Amino acid sequence: MRTLIVEDDFTSRLLLQSFLAHYGECHIAVNGTEAVAAFRAAQESGQHYDLICMDIMMPEMDGQTAAQEIRALEEARGALSTDGVRIIMTTALDDVKNVIASFKALCDAYLFKPIDTGMLLGHIKEMHLI
Amino acid sequence: LPADVKDVFNADRLLARLMGDNSLARQIVAGFLKDAPQQLLILKSRLDAGDALGARMQAHSLKGAAATVSAEALCTLCSEAQEAAAAGELTRVRALLPRIEEQLNLLKATLTQSGWI
């Protein structure tokens, strides 16, 4: 499983990276702009990501916009979102409006922060990524 | 641990959230303590620049980090700072800074006493 972790907070990033490293290669982006660039580079090199864990509230470009741009890149290559990368949005509890908007931006699941690794693992299994 | 200590650092909740992985818990607690002072400095610089949106984002980020390590009282203070910044009340955010610093020091002391660091 190749994962892109998109998270501006160091501690949350450390948690996701340490946990997900057990299941495969993990790359890091600290905002939406970096995430879209990393996704595009992976697409061009043919080394696709299986999973993106995407924070919503980030500087420069937020997670929803980045998810929309990633889906647009997939669509430009003819991939349907159901066949594309799995995106889990991670969000604070006070951000419910954004969660609804995230589903419109075609994410596959969401996780409330602070991250519960058992719940994260549950989503990854449901998505048949491991 | 007494209730007020659990408010500073809730080890039970942290471990429950990490499927009981003590090693991962220690790793993120250590990472948080190393990073938090730097994040607090960034929050101060956003306030000095009168940047309400930047202060809000930074308080949000600190809140998330504190929640990640189950530093619950610190998380509450950062949440208050985030709300104050969102309302453009930067004086209120500034007034919260000493309490945030104090809570961070209390967290360090609690973690030291309980053998977490």
gemmi code that builds the backbone of each chain (N, CA, C; Angstrom):
import gemmi

chains = {
    "A": [
        ("MET", (0.852, -1.197, 0.000), (0.000, 0.000, 0.000), (0.887, 1.245, 0.000)),
        ("ARG", (0.706, 2.101, -0.996), (1.443, 3.378, -1.054), (0.511, 4.483, -0.559)),
        ("THR", (0.981, 5.221, 0.424), (0.125, 6.230, 1.060), (0.738, 7.621, 0.972)),
        ("LEU", (-0.119, 8.595, 0.722), (0.279, 9.995, 0.816), (-0.444, 10.594, 2.030)),
        ("ILE", (0.336, 11.072, 2.990), (-0.237, 11.706, 4.186), (-0.167, 13.220, 3.993)),
        ("VAL", (-1.320, 13.867, 4.083), (-1.369, 15.322, 3.885), (-1.840, 15.952, 5.190)),
        ("GLU", (-0.945, 16.588, 5.867), (-1.239, 17.061, 7.228), (-0.251, 18.156, 7.592)),
        ("ASP", (-0.756, 19.298, 8.072), (0.161, 20.390, 8.424), (0.699, 20.262, 9.844)),
        ("ASP", (0.000, 19.551, 10.712), (0.469, 19.438, 12.092), (1.446, 18.272, 12.247)),
        ("PHE", (2.612, 18.580, 12.821), (3.697, 17.601, 12.973), (3.277, 16.374, 13.789)),
        ("THR", (2.587, 16.591, 14.897), (2.251, 15.467, 15.789), (1.260, 14.505, 15.119)),
        ("SER", (0.252, 15.063, 14.461), (-0.724, 14.223, 13.751), (-0.048, 13.459, 12.611)),
        ("ARG", (0.888, 14.148, 11.970), (1.640, 13.539, 10.865), (2.484, 12.371, 11.375)),
        ("LEU", (3.131, 12.612, 12.504), (3.988, 11.585, 13.118), (3.171, 10.340, 13.455)),
        ("LEU", (1.988, 10.558, 13.998), (1.104, 9.435, 14.345), (0.730, 8.643, 13.085)),
        ("LEU", (0.268, 9.349, 12.070), (-0.174, 8.662, 10.836), (0.989, 7.944, 10.170)),
        ("GLN", (2.135, 8.624, 10.111), (3.287, 8.036, 9.425), (3.813, 6.801, 10.170)),
        ("SER", (3.922, 6.911, 11.483), (4.441, 5.778, 12.264), (3.508, 4.579, 12.149)),
        ("PHE", (2.214, 4.853, 12.174), (1.247, 3.755, 12.111), (1.183, 3.143, 10.707)),
        ("LEU", (1.066, 3.999, 9.693), (0.855, 3.489, 8.326), (2.120, 2.894, 7.715)),
        ("ALA", (3.280, 3.236, 8.259), (4.542, 2.680, 7.746), (4.579, 1.158, 7.897)),
        ("HIS", (3.778, 0.612, 8.817), (3.712, -0.858, 8.970), (3.096, -1.519, 7.737)),
        ("TYR", (2.349, -0.725, 6.970), (1.580, -1.309, 5.864), (2.131, -0.917, 4.484)),
        ("GLY", (3.221, -0.184, 4.458), (3.818, 0.171, 3.169), (4.474, 1.535, 3.171)),
        ("GLU", (4.846, 1.965, 1.980), (5.576, 3.215, 1.802), (4.654, 4.416, 2.051)),
        ("CYS", (5.151, 5.393, 2.796), (4.364, 6.600, 3.077), (5.111, 7.842, 2.617)),
        ("HIS", (4.435, 8.721, 1.949), (4.995, 10.022, 1.590), (4.216, 11.106, 2.326)),
        ("ILE", (4.846, 12.262, 2.450), (4.272, 13.351, 3.251), (4.080, 14.609, 2.415)),
        ("ALA", (2.956, 15.271, 2.621), (2.754, 16.628, 2.093), (2.193, 17.462, 3.244)),
        ("VAL", (2.588, 18.731, 3.332), (2.161, 19.533, 4.485), (1.047, 20.528, 4.153)),
        ("ASN", (0.607, 20.541, 2.913), (-0.571, 21.335, 2.547), (-1.150, 20.791, 1.239)),
        ("GLY", (-2.290, 21.347, 0.841), (-2.983, 20.851, -0.345), (-2.183, 21.020, -1.627)),
        ("THR", (-1.454, 22.128, -1.720), (-0.661, 22.388, -2.927), (0.385, 21.289, -3.115)),
        ("GLU", (1.075, 20.956, -2.018), (2.083, 19.887, -2.077), (1.439, 18.542, -2.402)),
        ("ALA", (0.242, 18.327, -1.873), (-0.457, 17.057, -2.100), (-0.774, 16.868, -3.580)),
        ("VAL", (-1.304, 17.923, -4.207), (-1.646, 17.837, -5.626), (-0.378, 17.612, -6.450)),
        ("ALA", (0.714, 18.299, -6.090), (1.989, 18.134, -6.807), (2.507, 16.700, -6.644)),
        ("ALA", (2.411, 16.152, -5.434), (2.880, 14.781, -5.184), (2.028, 13.780, -5.948)),
        ("PHE", (0.728, 14.021, -5.973), (-0.176, 13.118, -6.692), (0.136, 13.130, -8.189)),
        ("ARG", (0.332, 14.348, -8.722), (0.611, 14.488, -10.157), (1.936, 13.789, -10.507)),
        ("ALA", (2.947, 13.973, -9.665), (4.250, 13.346, -9.911), (4.124, 11.822, -9.885)),
        ("ALA", (3.323, 11.317, -8.950), (3.127, 9.863, -8.846), (2.403, 9.341, -10.085)),
        ("GLN", (1.426, 10.100, -10.526), (0.644, 9.729, -11.711), (1.558, 9.678, -12.939)),
        ("GLU", (2.428, 10.679, -13.057), (3.308, 10.757, -14.228), (4.356, 9.652, -14.223)),
        ("SER", (4.795, 9.264, -13.016), (5.824, 8.217, -12.942), (5.210, 6.820, -12.942)),
        ("GLY", (3.877, 6.749, -12.907), (3.204, 5.441, -12.922), (3.194, 4.750, -11.561)),
        ("GLN", (3.694, 5.433, -10.534), (3.697, 4.846, -9.179), (2.554, 5.453, -8.375)),
        ("HIS", (1.365, 4.949, -8.635), (0.165, 5.541, -8.059), (0.063, 5.319, -6.553)),
        ("TYR", (-0.585, 6.259, -5.895), (-0.920, 6.070, -4.478), (-2.183, 5.226, -4.368)),
        ("ASP", (-2.230, 4.394, -3.341), (-3.437, 3.619, -3.064), (-4.351, 4.391, -2.114)),
        ("LEU", (-3.724, 5.160, -1.231), (-4.480, 5.852, -0.179), (-3.926, 7.256, 0.042)),
        ("ILE", (-4.838, 8.200, 0.250), (-4.438, 9.542, 0.693), (-5.193, 9.851, 1.982)),
        ("CYS", (-4.449, 10.182, 3.026), (-5.062, 10.672, 4.270), (-4.948, 12.184, 4.231)),
        ("MET", (-6.059, 12.865, 4.123), (-6.050, 14.299, 3.834), (-6.695, 15.107, 4.945)),
        ("ASP", (-5.908, 15.966, 5.563), (-6.449, 16.921, 6.534), (-7.302, 17.942, 5.770)),
        ("ILE", (-8.262, 18.561, 6.444), (-9.100, 19.542, 5.751), (-8.552, 20.958, 5.911)),
        ("MET", (-8.374, 21.380, 7.160), (-7.982, 22.779, 7.395), (-6.459, 22.908, 7.382)),
        ("MET", (-5.947, 23.382, 6.263), (-4.497, 23.528, 6.109), (-4.201, 24.860, 5.428)),
        ("PRO", (-2.988, 25.410, 5.654), (-2.636, 26.651, 4.957), (-2.397, 26.394, 3.469)),
        ("GLU", (-2.372, 27.459, 2.715), (-2.122, 27.469, 1.252), (-3.256, 26.879, 0.432)),
        ("MET", (-3.499, 25.544, 0.574), (-4.661, 24.969, -0.096), (-5.288, 23.972, 0.854)),
        ("ASP", (-6.620, 24.100, 1.086), (-7.258, 23.187, 2.043), (-7.495, 21.802, 1.424)),
        ("GLY", (-7.868, 20.862, 2.271), (-8.001, 19.477, 1.851), (-9.107, 19.234, 0.843)),
        ("GLN", (-10.196, 19.983, 0.976), (-11.313, 19.787, 0.042), (-10.921, 20.188, -1.377)),
        ("THR", (-10.272, 21.345, -1.479), (-9.831, 21.815, -2.799), (-8.835, 20.828, -3.392)),
        ("ALA", (-7.901, 20.352, -2.558), (-6.885, 19.405, -3.038), (-7.554, 18.121, -3.521)),
        ("ALA", (-8.564, 17.632, -2.789), (-9.263, 16.400, -3.189), (-9.965, 16.610, -4.530)),
        ("GLN", (-10.572, 17.784, -4.682), (-11.240, 18.088, -5.964), (-10.231, 18.094, -7.112)),
        ("GLU", (-9.078, 18.697, -6.863), (-8.064, 18.784, -7.934), (-7.512, 17.403, -8.280)),
        ("ILE", (-7.365, 16.568, -7.252), (-6.862, 15.203, -7.476), (-7.870, 14.390, -8.291)),
        ("ARG", (-9.144, 14.534, -7.956), (-10.175, 13.829, -8.738), (-10.208, 14.345, -10.182)),
        ("ALA", (-9.969, 15.647, -10.356), (-9.944, 16.210, -11.709), (-8.764, 15.641, -12.501)),
        ("LEU", (-7.622, 15.457, -11.827), (-6.450, 14.869, -12.494), (-6.746, 13.423, -12.907)),
        ("GLU", (-7.450, 12.717, -12.038), (-7.816, 11.325, -12.366), (-8.767, 11.294, -13.557)),
        ("GLU", (-9.745, 12.197, -13.494), (-10.747, 12.238, -14.559), (-10.093, 12.564, -15.910)),
        ("ALA", (-9.117, 13.469, -15.866), (-8.409, 13.848, -17.100), (-7.708, 12.638, -17.714)),
        ("ARG", (-7.378, 11.666, -16.866), (-6.729, 10.449, -17.377), (-7.734, 9.318, -17.588)),
        ("GLY", (-9.017, 9.667, -17.438), (-10.058, 8.674, -17.727), (-10.390, 7.732, -16.591)),
        ("ALA", (-9.896, 8.016, -15.371), (-10.201, 7.132, -14.236), (-11.466, 7.624, -13.533)),
        ("LEU", (-12.378, 6.731, -13.245), (-13.555, 7.095, -12.465), (-13.148, 7.152, -10.998)),
        ("SER", (-13.867, 7.967, -10.206), (-13.471, 8.096, -8.800), (-13.587, 6.772, -8.050)),
        ("THR", (-14.471, 5.892, -8.516), (-14.608, 4.594, -7.838), (-13.375, 3.714, -8.060)),
        ("ASP", (-12.626, 3.985, -9.142), (-11.413, 3.209, -9.420), (-10.162, 3.955, -8.985)),
        ("GLY", (-10.341, 5.183, -8.565), (-9.187, 6.040, -8.272), (-8.628, 5.791, -6.882)),
        ("VAL", (-7.737, 6.695, -6.486), (-7.110, 6.594, -5.167), (-8.194, 6.711, -4.086)),
        ("ARG", (-8.022, 5.974, -3.010), (-8.952, 6.090, -1.876), (-8.522, 7.290, -1.039)),
        ("ILE", (-9.477, 8.149, -0.726), (-9.153, 9.344, 0.069), (-9.918, 9.304, 1.392)),
        ("ILE", (-9.165, 9.371, 2.480), (-9.784, 9.505, 3.806), (-9.527, 10.931, 4.280)),
        ("MET", (-10.591, 11.687, 4.509), (-10.431, 13.039, 5.021), (-10.337, 12.962, 6.546)),
        ("THR", (-9.417, 13.717, 7.115), (-9.294, 13.765, 8.574), (-9.687, 15.166, 9.029)),
        ("THR", (-10.518, 15.228, 10.039), (-11.063, 16.545, 10.406), (-11.367, 16.662, 11.895)),
        ("ALA", (-11.364, 17.894, 12.377), (-11.726, 18.143, 13.771), (-13.246, 18.027, 13.918)),
        ("LEU", (-13.672, 17.735, 15.130), (-15.102, 17.535, 15.399), (-15.965, 18.757, 15.104)),
        ("ASP", (-15.353, 19.940, 15.159), (-16.135, 21.164, 14.973), (-16.261, 21.529, 13.491)),
        ("ASP", (-15.996, 20.554, 12.653), (-15.857, 20.825, 11.228), (-16.856, 20.026, 10.387)),
        ("VAL", (-18.036, 19.748, 10.949), (-18.975, 18.827, 10.298), (-19.411, 19.301, 8.906)),
        ("LYS", (-19.576, 20.608, 8.760), (-19.965, 21.159, 7.453), (-18.958, 20.759, 6.384)),
        ("ASN", (-17.683, 20.806, 6.784), (-16.629, 20.463, 5.832), (-16.662, 18.997, 5.453)),
        ("VAL", (-17.080, 18.157, 6.389), (-17.163, 16.728, 6.104), (-18.166, 16.482, 4.983)),
        ("ILE", (-19.306, 17.143, 5.070), (-20.340, 16.980, 4.042), (-19.810, 17.471, 2.698)),
        ("ALA", (-19.134, 18.606, 2.732), (-18.544, 19.138, 1.500), (-17.497, 18.176, 0.940)),
        ("SER", (-16.790, 17.479, 1.828), (-15.742, 16.550, 1.393), (-16.315, 15.403, 0.593)),
        ("PHE", (-17.491, 14.935, 0.984), (-18.100, 13.835, 0.236), (-18.473, 14.296, -1.166)),
        ("LYS", (-18.853, 15.557, -1.265), (-19.135, 16.112, -2.597), (-17.858, 16.148, -3.428)),
        ("ALA", (-16.727, 16.327, -2.754), (-15.439, 16.357, -3.464), (-14.907, 14.940, -3.672)),
        ("LEU", (-15.791, 13.960, -3.453), (-15.493, 12.558, -3.757), (-14.398, 11.932, -2.903)),
        ("CYS", (-14.479, 12.113, -1.615), (-13.610, 11.328, -0.738), (-14.349, 10.039, -0.372)),
        ("ASP", (-13.628, 9.067, 0.152), (-14.213, 7.746, 0.386), (-14.630, 7.523, 1.841)),
        ("ALA", (-14.012, 8.241, 2.729), (-14.336, 8.091, 4.155), (-13.804, 9.311, 4.893)),
        ("TYR", (-14.235, 9.460, 6.124), (-13.647, 10.512, 6.940), (-13.371, 9.984, 8.331)),
        ("LEU", (-12.401, 10.615, 8.968), (-12.032, 10.257, 10.332), (-11.987, 11.522, 11.153)),
        ("PHE", (-12.623, 11.485, 12.317), (-12.526, 12.647, 13.197), (-11.216, 12.591, 13.971)),
        ("LYS", (-10.656, 13.779, 14.198), (-9.440, 13.889, 15.018), (-9.831, 14.061, 16.474)),
        ("PRO", (-9.058, 13.618, 17.417), (-7.767, 12.956, 17.210), (-7.926, 11.562, 16.601)),
        ("ILE", (-6.967, 11.193, 15.775), (-7.034, 9.944, 15.033), (-7.031, 8.735, 15.972)),
        ("ASP", (-7.955, 7.827, 15.676), (-8.021, 6.539, 16.380), (-7.480, 5.501, 15.390)),
        ("THR", (-6.361, 4.869, 15.719), (-5.706, 3.974, 14.750), (-6.567, 2.743, 14.441)),
        ("GLY", (-7.388, 2.326, 15.416), (-8.284, 1.191, 15.184), (-9.319, 1.522, 14.110)),
        ("MET", (-9.842, 2.745, 14.174), (-10.832, 3.171, 13.177), (-10.182, 3.339, 11.810)),
        ("LEU", (-8.976, 3.882, 11.807), (-8.237, 4.043, 10.544), (-7.997, 2.675, 9.897)),
        ("LEU", (-7.561, 1.742, 10.709), (-7.303, 0.383, 10.222), (-8.593, -0.238, 9.669)),
        ("GLY", (-9.706, 0.011, 10.340), (-11.005, -0.492, 9.892), (-11.339, 0.004, 8.483)),
        ("HIS", (-11.103, 1.313, 8.260), (-11.383, 1.873, 6.932), (-10.486, 1.239, 5.869)),
        ("ILE", (-9.216, 1.073, 6.208), (-8.256, 0.528, 5.222), (-8.653, -0.902, 4.859)),
        ("LYS", (-9.104, -1.650, 5.849), (-9.537, -3.028, 5.585), (-10.805, -3.043, 4.735)),
        ("GLU", (-11.749, -2.165, 5.082), (-13.003, -2.078, 4.300), (-12.724, -1.735, 2.839)),
        ("MET", (-11.682, -0.940, 2.634), (-11.324, -0.536, 1.270), (-10.481, -1.605, 0.570)),
        ("HIS", (-10.203, -2.697, 1.270), (-9.403, -3.823, 0.741), (-8.014, -3.370, 0.301)),
        ("LEU", (-7.444, -2.443, 1.060), (-6.101, -1.968, 0.705), (-5.015, -2.827, 1.357)),
        ("ILE", (-5.413, -3.581, 2.385), (-4.471, -4.518, 3.010), (-5.182, -5.863, 3.183)),
    ],
    "B": [
        ("LEU", (-4.620, 7.699, 38.461), (-4.270, 9.129, 38.477), (-5.483, 9.964, 38.877)),
        ("PRO", (-5.271, 11.032, 39.663), (-6.407, 11.892, 40.035), (-7.013, 12.568, 38.800)),
        ("ALA", (-8.274, 12.990, 38.931), (-9.018, 13.551, 37.800), (-8.302, 14.748, 37.169)),
        ("ASP", (-7.716, 15.647, 38.009), (-7.094, 16.844, 37.435), (-5.847, 16.503, 36.623)),
        ("VAL", (-5.156, 15.428, 37.035), (-3.993, 14.984, 36.264), (-4.453, 14.458, 34.910)),
        ("LYS", (-5.563, 13.734, 34.931), (-6.113, 13.205, 33.668), (-6.514, 14.325, 32.713)),
        ("ASP", (-6.862, 15.462, 33.289), (-7.207, 16.606, 32.471), (-5.961, 17.147, 31.755)),
        ("VAL", (-4.827, 17.076, 32.457), (-3.566, 17.534, 31.855), (-3.111, 16.545, 30.788)),
        ("PHE", (-3.147, 15.253, 31.142), (-2.716, 14.211, 30.214), (-3.529, 12.951, 30.469)),
        ("ASN", (-4.339, 12.568, 29.490), (-5.200, 11.408, 29.677), (-4.592, 10.177, 28.983)),
        ("ALA", (-3.721, 9.501, 29.731), (-2.986, 8.355, 29.175), (-3.925, 7.223, 28.753)),
        ("ASP", (-4.979, 7.011, 29.529), (-5.920, 5.925, 29.205), (-6.566, 6.165, 27.839)),
        ("ARG", (-6.993, 7.404, 27.661), (-7.662, 7.732, 26.404), (-6.677, 7.650, 25.221)),
        ("LEU", (-5.455, 8.125, 25.468), (-4.436, 8.071, 24.402), (-4.181, 6.623, 23.980)),
        ("LEU", (-3.948, 5.762, 24.974), (-3.644, 4.356, 24.653), (-4.836, 3.656, 24.002)),
        ("ALA", (-6.046, 3.998, 24.440), (-7.240, 3.386, 23.848), (-7.354, 3.764, 22.370)),
        ("ARG", (-6.959, 5.003, 22.061), (-7.029, 5.486, 20.683), (-5.955, 4.888, 19.786)),
        ("LEU", (-4.891, 4.347, 20.421), (-3.782, 3.785, 19.644), (-3.748, 2.258, 19.774)),
        ("MET", (-4.869, 1.667, 20.017), (-4.987, 0.211, 20.170), (-3.958, -0.331, 21.177)),
        ("GLY", (-3.723, 0.457, 22.226), (-2.831, 0.025, 23.308), (-1.349, 0.034, 22.964)),
        ("ASP", (-0.992, 0.668, 21.861), (0.417, 0.667, 21.428), (1.223, 1.703, 22.226)),
        ("ASN", (1.857, 1.215, 23.282), (2.614, 2.072, 24.189), (3.794, 2.762, 23.495)),
        ("SER", (4.450, 2.027, 22.636), (5.624, 2.561, 21.953), (5.241, 3.722, 21.016)),
        ("LEU", (4.147, 3.551, 20.293), (3.655, 4.625, 19.408), (3.236, 5.837, 20.245)),
        ("ALA", (2.571, 5.568, 21.379), (2.133, 6.652, 22.264), (3.328, 7.473, 22.743)),
        ("ARG", (4.382, 6.795, 23.171), (5.581, 7.500, 23.652), (6.244, 8.295, 22.538)),
        ("GLN", (6.250, 7.711, 21.360), (6.859, 8.376, 20.209), (6.139, 9.690, 19.884)),
        ("ILE", (4.805, 9.671, 19.882), (4.102, 10.909, 19.507), (4.117, 11.929, 20.654)),
        ("VAL", (4.144, 11.450, 21.892), (4.252, 12.377, 23.034), (5.595, 13.114, 22.961)),
        ("ALA", (6.664, 12.365, 22.712), (8.002, 12.973, 22.606), (8.047, 13.954, 21.436)),
        ("GLY", (7.450, 13.561, 20.316), (7.422, 14.430, 19.130), (6.668, 15.713, 19.410)),
        ("PHE", (5.555, 15.582, 20.091), (4.737, 16.751, 20.423), (5.525, 17.736, 21.298)),
        ("LEU", (6.194, 17.202, 22.335), (6.922, 18.082, 23.259), (8.068, 18.816, 22.560)),
        ("LYS", (8.654, 18.164, 21.586), (9.747, 18.779, 20.840), (9.208, 19.884, 19.922)),
        ("ASP", (8.045, 19.646, 19.358), (7.497, 20.553, 18.342), (6.679, 21.709, 18.920)),
        ("ALA", (5.977, 21.464, 20.026), (5.002, 22.439, 20.542), (5.585, 23.839, 20.819)),
        ("PRO", (6.790, 23.952, 21.446), (7.308, 25.307, 21.700), (7.482, 26.110, 20.411)),
        ("GLN", (7.934, 25.427, 19.354), (8.106, 26.073, 18.056), (6.751, 26.564, 17.508)),
        ("GLN", (5.731, 25.732, 17.675), (4.396, 26.087, 17.180), (3.816, 27.275, 17.952)),
        ("LEU", (4.149, 27.319, 19.232), (3.698, 28.426, 20.078), (4.362, 29.738, 19.632)),
        ("LEU", (5.645, 29.655, 19.264), (6.358, 30.833, 18.752), (5.721, 31.334, 17.459)),
        ("ILE", (5.301, 30.390, 16.619), (4.650, 30.781, 15.355), (3.322, 31.500, 15.661)),
        ("LEU", (2.584, 30.976, 16.640), (1.325, 31.626, 17.036), (1.596, 33.063, 17.500)),
        ("LYS", (2.652, 33.232, 18.309), (3.014, 34.577, 18.784), (3.344, 35.493, 17.610)),
        ("SER", (4.085, 34.964, 16.648), (4.477, 35.809, 15.518), (3.263, 36.200, 14.669)),
        ("ARG", (2.286, 35.306, 14.569), (1.050, 35.642, 13.837), (0.315, 36.782, 14.559)),
        ("LEU", (0.313, 36.724, 15.893), (-0.345, 37.777, 16.678), (0.399, 39.098, 16.511)),
        ("ASP", (1.736, 39.032, 16.564), (2.543, 40.252, 16.404), (2.289, 40.908, 15.057)),
        ("ALA", (2.009, 40.059, 14.056), (1.765, 40.592, 12.710), (0.306, 41.027, 12.538)),
        ("GLY", (-0.513, 40.820, 13.591), (-1.941, 41.178, 13.495), (-2.689, 40.303, 12.501)),
        ("ASP", (-2.173, 39.091, 12.287), (-2.717, 38.182, 11.276), (-3.749, 37.243, 11.931)),
        ("ALA", (-5.030, 37.648, 11.872), (-6.086, 36.881, 12.550), (-6.299, 35.506, 11.909)),
        ("LEU", (-6.290, 35.461, 10.596), (-6.491, 34.172, 9.913), (-5.322, 33.224, 10.208)),
        ("GLY", (-4.110, 33.769, 10.143), (-2.912, 32.964, 10.441), (-2.940, 32.453, 11.878)),
        ("ALA", (-3.365, 33.317, 12.813), (-3.444, 32.941, 14.229), (-4.490, 31.842, 14.418)),
        ("ARG", (-5.581, 31.958, 13.700), (-6.658, 30.961, 13.785), (-6.166, 29.597, 13.286)),
        ("MET", (-5.480, 29.594, 12.142), (-4.950, 28.354, 11.574), (-3.924, 27.725, 12.522)),
        ("GLN", (-3.079, 28.591, 13.092), (-2.012, 28.095, 13.967), (-2.596, 27.537, 15.268)),
        ("ALA", (-3.595, 28.228, 15.826), (-4.246, 27.728, 17.043), (-4.962, 26.411, 16.746)),
        ("HIS", (-5.536, 26.319, 15.566), (-6.214, 25.081, 15.139), (-5.222, 23.921, 15.072)),
        ("SER", (-4.069, 24.199, 14.507), (-3.023, 23.186, 14.365), (-2.528, 22.718, 15.748)),
        ("LEU", (-2.310, 23.682, 16.641), (-1.869, 23.355, 18.012), (-2.936, 22.554, 18.769)),
        ("LYS", (-4.184, 22.926, 18.546), (-5.306, 22.219, 19.164), (-5.304, 20.753, 18.718)),
        ("GLY", (-5.112, 20.553, 17.428), (-5.077, 19.197, 16.872), (-3.935, 18.381, 17.451)),
        ("ALA", (-2.785, 19.034, 17.605), (-1.613, 18.341, 18.145), (-1.862, 17.956, 19.610)),
        ("ALA", (-2.417, 18.890, 20.381), (-2.704, 18.617, 21.796), (-3.734, 17.487, 21.929)),
        ("ALA", (-4.736, 17.499, 21.048), (-5.746, 16.435, 21.080), (-5.123, 15.084, 20.730)),
        ("THR", (-4.171, 15.109, 19.805), (-3.521, 13.869, 19.371), (-2.814, 13.167, 20.530)),
        ("VAL", (-2.235, 13.942, 21.448), (-1.567, 13.326, 22.603), (-2.466, 13.297, 23.848)),
        ("SER", (-3.744, 13.594, 23.690), (-4.696, 13.611, 24.812), (-4.286, 14.559, 25.933)),
        ("ALA", (-3.698, 15.704, 25.544), (-3.425, 16.787, 26.498), (-4.695, 17.643, 26.509)),
        ("GLU", (-5.660, 17.226, 27.319), (-7.019, 17.739, 27.158), (-7.199, 19.202, 27.570)),
        ("ALA", (-6.584, 19.595, 28.693), (-6.713, 20.988, 29.140), (-6.043, 21.927, 28.134)),
        ("LEU", (-4.901, 21.518, 27.620), (-4.185, 22.308, 26.618), (-5.021, 22.431, 25.339)),
        ("CYS", (-5.643, 21.336, 24.980), (-6.511, 21.311, 23.786), (-7.661, 22.312, 23.943)),
        ("THR", (-8.265, 22.346, 25.133), (-9.368, 23.275, 25.396), (-8.908, 24.729, 25.259)),
        ("LEU", (-7.724, 25.037, 25.809), (-7.199, 26.414, 25.721), (-6.924, 26.809, 24.266)),
        ("CYS", (-6.367, 25.866, 23.502), (-6.068, 26.155, 22.089), (-7.354, 26.339, 21.294)),
        ("SER", (-8.382, 25.587, 21.685), (-9.679, 25.717, 21.038), (-10.268, 27.109, 21.311)),
        ("GLU", (-10.105, 27.570, 22.559), (-10.556, 28.935, 22.906), (-9.802, 29.970, 22.082)),
        ("ALA", (-8.491, 29.752, 21.928), (-7.654, 30.682, 21.149), (-8.101, 30.686, 19.684)),
        ("GLN", (-8.426, 29.516, 19.180), (-8.884, 29.410, 17.787), (-10.183, 30.195, 17.598)),
        ("GLU", (-11.110, 30.012, 18.536), (-12.401, 30.712, 18.441), (-12.218, 32.220, 18.540)),
        ("ALA", (-11.350, 32.646, 19.478), (-11.098, 34.088, 19.640), (-10.487, 34.660, 18.364)),
        ("ALA", (-9.550, 33.927, 17.764), (-8.910, 34.402, 16.527), (-9.924, 34.461, 15.391)),
        ("ALA", (-10.820, 33.462, 15.369), (-11.859, 33.436, 14.314), (-12.782, 34.643, 14.441)),
        ("ALA", (-12.972, 35.110, 15.692), (-13.820, 36.284, 15.920), (-13.021, 37.586, 15.773)),
        ("GLY", (-11.741, 37.444, 15.429), (-10.882, 38.623, 15.254), (-10.434, 39.256, 16.558)),
        ("GLU", (-10.651, 38.528, 17.668), (-10.303, 39.084, 18.990), (-8.882, 38.688, 19.376)),
        ("LEU", (-7.920, 39.341, 18.751), (-6.518, 38.958, 18.951), (-6.009, 39.278, 20.354)),
        ("THR", (-6.615, 40.272, 21.011), (-6.232, 40.591, 22.392), (-6.567, 39.404, 23.301)),
        ("ARG", (-7.709, 38.791, 23.022), (-8.129, 37.625, 23.823), (-7.176, 36.433, 23.558)),
        ("VAL", (-6.751, 36.281, 22.323), (-5.795, 35.207, 21.997), (-4.501, 35.447, 22.763)),
        ("ARG", (-4.034, 36.706, 22.741), (-2.781, 37.042, 23.422), (-2.885, 36.766, 24.922)),
        ("ALA", (-4.055, 37.058, 25.488), (-4.270, 36.830, 26.925), (-4.236, 35.333, 27.258)),
        ("LEU", (-4.527, 34.505, 26.267), (-4.529, 33.053, 26.498), (-3.116, 32.464, 26.440)),
        ("LEU", (-2.187, 33.182, 25.810), (-0.844, 32.633, 25.613), (-0.134, 32.188, 26.902)),
        ("PRO", (-0.136, 33.032, 27.953), (0.540, 32.584, 29.187), (-0.100, 31.326, 29.766)),
        ("ARG", (-1.425, 31.206, 29.623), (-2.118, 30.012, 30.146), (-1.749, 28.781, 29.310)),
        ("ILE", (-1.591, 28.986, 28.025), (-1.198, 27.882, 27.150), (0.224, 27.419, 27.518)),
        ("GLU", (1.122, 28.398, 27.725), (2.504, 28.075, 28.106), (2.545, 27.351, 29.440)),
        ("GLU", (1.745, 27.845, 30.367), (1.685, 27.253, 31.710), (1.189, 25.797, 31.609)),
        ("GLN", (0.188, 25.584, 30.796), (-0.383, 24.240, 30.634), (0.617, 23.298, 29.963)),
        ("LEU", (1.389, 23.845, 29.036), (2.413, 23.043, 28.369), (3.488, 22.620, 29.381)),
        ("ASN", (3.856, 23.546, 30.272), (4.837, 23.224, 31.309), (4.288, 22.183, 32.282)),
        ("LEU", (3.018, 22.334, 32.604), (2.366, 21.384, 33.499), (2.322, 19.986, 32.857)),
        ("LEU", (2.077, 19.967, 31.577), (2.056, 18.706, 30.833), (3.423, 18.026, 30.912)),
        ("LYS", (4.478, 18.818, 30.663), (5.841, 18.274, 30.722), (6.122, 17.694, 32.093)),
        ("ALA", (5.759, 18.444, 33.142), (5.994, 18.003, 34.518), (5.224, 16.718, 34.809)),
        ("THR", (3.988, 16.657, 34.349), (3.147, 15.477, 34.572), (3.731, 14.258, 33.865)),
        ("LEU", (4.192, 14.465, 32.647), (4.759, 13.360, 31.865), (6.062, 12.868, 32.501)),
        ("THR", (6.837, 13.800, 33.055), (8.090, 13.430, 33.720), (7.786, 12.625, 34.983)),
        ("GLN", (6.865, 13.157, 35.786), (6.520, 12.492, 37.054), (5.961, 11.092, 36.839)),
        ("SER", (5.185, 10.924, 35.771), (4.549, 9.624, 35.560), (5.410, 8.691, 34.708)),
        ("GLY", (6.647, 9.128, 34.402), (7.595, 8.261, 33.701), (7.343, 8.119, 32.212)),
        ("TRP", (6.551, 9.025, 31.649), (6.297, 8.955, 30.199), (7.471, 9.497, 29.394)),
        ("ILE", (8.197, 10.442, 30.004), (9.393, 10.958, 29.303), (10.582, 10.949, 30.258)),
    ],
}
model = gemmi.Model(1)
for chain_id, residues in chains.items():
    chain = gemmi.Chain(chain_id)
    for i, (resn, *xyz) in enumerate(residues, 1):
        res = gemmi.Residue()
        res.name, res.seqid = resn, gemmi.SeqId(i, " ")
        for name, pos in zip(("N", "CA", "C"), xyz):
            atom = gemmi.Atom()
            atom.name, atom.element = name, gemmi.Element(name[0])
            atom.pos, atom.b_iso = gemmi.Position(*pos), 0.0
            res.add_atom(atom)
        chain.add_residue(res)
    model.add_chain(chain)
structure = gemmi.Structure()
structure.add_model(model)
structure.setup_entities()
